[in-house]
């Protein structure tokens, strides 16, 4: 919904290096943005999904394409930050009610989310997941991965009757399990590339996200300004969610 997206990005780029940089330098003396940038604006209407991906190819240098000379710049932008807004849709809620879907409410939180698989990312631990507000999928959410009220019936002998991988016994983490990081309206989500496999789901709301690409130093300065105690250089890097 942006008439001139390039013009908007240029203005935002400039604002980051003036107003925001001045604020960050108060908490981190001498701080200056290096190559931090807006990475995009995204709209997920009710029922929308973004396929599983890891952003591996975002770190240019991992591709087989012709070298541009900017590989080191992109390779330094190992963090993504998203500002999230969620809005309910009365018309869509009416469709859900007509289908007999229960539990419809005016709440905008936890009706969209980022789903993640810890996989090989050693920074994703059970403690990090829990502190970020992530949780294992509920039984209903596991079922919804295979069927949706608005989708055609789907069956595949490869997956027929297959159980979704469990999150692990209490106190343990199955690194191949799916975890849900619920969206909270007005919150900011950080995560580090490139090993984190994730997807986006928006079951009942319009999900708007404004994305940025940052380096370790830039994220550390942003967290310090927000009074969030987290060491991006330590062993415990991974994902985190905090209110802006």
C-alpha positions in Angstrom: 0.0 0.0 0.0 2.9 2.4 -0.6 2.7 4.7 -3.6 6.5 5.2 -3.8 8.2 2.5 -1.8 11.7 3.5 -2.9 11.1 7.1 -1.8 9.8 5.9 1.6 12.9 3.7 2.1 15.3 6.6 1.4 13.5 8.8 3.9 13.5 6.1 6.5 17.2 5.4 5.9 17.9 9.1 6.5 15.7 9.2 9.6 17.6 6.2 11.1 20.9 8.1 10.7 19.7 11.3 12.2 17.0 11.1 14.8 17.4 7.5 15.8 21.2 7.6 15.7 21.2 10.6 18.0 19.1 8.7 20.5 21.2 5.5 20.3 24.5 7.5 20.8 23.2 8.8 24.2 23.2 5.2 25.5 26.1 3.9 23.3 28.6 6.9 23.0 30.1 7.1 19.5 27.5 4.8 17.9 26.8 5.1 14.2 24.8 3.0 11.9 26.9 1.0 9.5 24.7 -0.7 6.9 21.4 -1.1 8.9 18.4 -0.7 6.6 14.6 -1.3 6.2 14.2 -4.7 4.7 10.6 -4.5 3.7 6.9 -4.1 4.7 4.6 -7.1 4.8 0.9 -7.7 5.0 -0.6 -11.0 5.9 -4.4 -11.0 5.7 -6.5 -13.5 7.7 -5.6 -17.1 6.7 -2.2 -16.1 5.1 1.1 -17.9 5.5 4.7 -17.4 4.6 6.5 -20.7 3.7 9.2 -22.2 5.8 12.6 -20.5 5.1 15.9 -19.6 6.8 16.9 -16.4 5.0 20.2 -18.1 4.2 20.4 -16.6 0.7 19.8 -13.1 2.2 23.4 -13.1 3.3 24.9 -12.4 -0.1 27.9 -14.5 -0.6 25.9 -17.6 -0.1 24.5 -17.4 -3.6 26.1 -18.4 -6.9 25.2 -15.2 -8.5 27.8 -12.7 -9.9 29.7 -10.9 -7.2 28.7 -7.3 -6.6 31.3 -6.1 -4.1 28.6 -5.8 -1.4 28.9 -9.3 -0.1 30.6 -8.2 3.2 28.0 -5.6 3.8 25.1 -8.0 3.5 26.9 -10.7 5.4 27.3 -8.3 8.3 23.5 -7.8 8.6 22.8 -11.0 10.5 19.8 -9.8 12.4 16.2 -9.2 11.4 13.9 -7.0 13.4 10.1 -6.8 12.8 7.7 -4.3 14.3 4.3 -6.1 14.4 0.7 -4.7 14.3 -2.3 -7.0 14.2 -5.9 -6.0 13.5 -9.1 -8.1 13.5 -11.5 -8.2 10.5 -15.2 -8.2 11.3 -16.1 -9.7 7.9 -13.6 -12.5 8.4 -14.9 -13.1 11.9 -18.4 -13.4 10.5 -17.2 -16.1 8.1 -15.6 -18.0 10.9 -18.8 -17.9 12.9 -20.8 -19.1 9.9 -18.5 -22.1 9.7 -19.1 -22.9 13.3 -15.6 -22.0 14.4 -15.7 -21.4 18.2 -13.7 -19.2 20.4 -14.0 -16.0 18.3 -13.1 -12.9 20.3 -12.0 -9.3 19.8 -8.5 -10.1 21.0 -5.7 -9.4 18.5 -2.9 -11.2 20.3 -1.8 -14.8 19.5 -3.9 -15.1 16.4 -0.8 -14.8 14.2 2.7 -15.9 15.0 6.2 -16.9 13.8 6.6 -20.7 13.9 10.2 -21.9 14.3 12.3 -25.1 14.3 15.3 -24.9 16.6 17.3 -27.2 14.3 21.1 -26.6 14.2 21.0 -23.1 15.7 22.9 -23.7 19.0 21.8 -20.3 20.3 18.2 -21.5 20.4 17.9 -23.2 23.8 14.8 -24.2 25.8 15.6 -21.3 28.2 15.8 -18.8 25.3 12.5 -20.0 23.8 10.7 -19.8 27.1 12.0 -16.3 27.9 11.0 -15.1 24.4 7.4 -16.3 25.1 7.5 -19.2 22.6 5.6 -22.4 23.3 5.0 -25.8 21.7 2.0 -26.0 19.3 -1.3 -27.0 20.9 -3.1 -30.0 19.6 -5.4 -27.8 17.5 -2.5 -25.9 16.0 -0.8 -29.2 15.1 -4.0 -30.3 13.3 -4.3 -27.0 11.6 -0.9 -27.5 9.8 -2.7 -30.1 7.7 -6.1 -28.7 7.3 -7.7 -25.2 7.2 -11.4 -24.2 7.1 -10.9 -22.3 3.9 -8.6 -24.7 2.1 -9.5 -27.6 -0.2 -9.3 -31.0 1.4 -5.7 -32.3 1.3 -4.4 -35.8 1.6 -1.0 -37.2 0.9 0.0 -40.8 1.5 3.4 -39.6 2.5 2.1 -37.7 5.5 -1.2 -39.6 6.1 -1.5 -40.3 9.8 2.0 -38.9 10.6 2.4 -37.3 14.0 3.8 -33.8 14.3 7.2 -34.0 16.1 6.7 -33.4 19.8 8.5 -30.6 21.6 10.3 -33.0 23.9 9.9 -34.2 27.5 9.6 -31.6 30.2 13.0 -29.9 30.6 14.3 -31.0 27.3 14.2 -29.6 23.7 13.5 -31.6 20.6 15.5 -29.6 18.0 13.2 -30.8 15.2 10.0 -29.8 16.9 7.9 -26.8 15.9 7.5 -23.9 18.4 5.2 -21.0 18.2 6.2 -17.4 19.0 2.8 -15.7 19.3 2.5 -12.2 17.9 1.6 -9.4 20.4 0.2 -6.3 18.9 2.8 -3.5 19.1 5.7 -5.8 19.9 9.1 -6.1 18.3 10.7 -9.4 17.3 14.4 -10.0 16.8 16.0 -13.1 15.4 19.4 -14.0 14.0 20.3 -15.5 10.6 20.9 -17.8 8.9 20.2 -21.2 10.7 16.8 -20.4 12.1 14.1 -22.1 10.0 10.8 -20.2 10.5 7.4 -19.5 8.8 4.7 -16.9 9.4 1.0 -17.7 10.0 -1.9 -15.3 10.4 -4.9 -17.3 11.3 -7.5 -14.7 12.2 -6.0 -11.2 11.9 -4.4 -8.8 9.4 -0.8 -8.9 10.3 1.4 -6.0 9.3 5.1 -6.1 9.8 7.9 -3.6 9.2 11.2 -5.3 8.8 14.9 -4.2 9.3 18.3 -5.7 8.7 20.9 -5.0 11.3 24.4 -6.0 12.4 25.4 -7.3 15.8 26.6 -3.9 16.9 23.4 -2.2 15.8 21.1 -4.7 17.6 23.2 -4.4 20.7 22.7 -0.6 20.7 19.0 -0.9 20.0 18.6 -3.3 22.9 20.6 -1.1 25.2 18.3 1.9 24.3 15.3 -0.3 25.1 16.8 -1.3 28.5 16.8 -5.0 27.4 19.7 -6.9 29.0 20.8 -9.3 26.3 24.4 -9.9 25.0 24.2 -10.5 21.2 27.9 -11.5 21.2 27.5 -14.3 23.7 26.6 -17.9 23.3 23.0 -17.4 24.0 22.0 -15.5 20.9 18.8 -16.5 19.2 15.4 -15.0 19.3 13.8 -12.5 21.6 10.6 -10.5 21.9 10.0 -7.4 23.8 7.5 -4.5 23.8 8.7 -1.4 22.1 
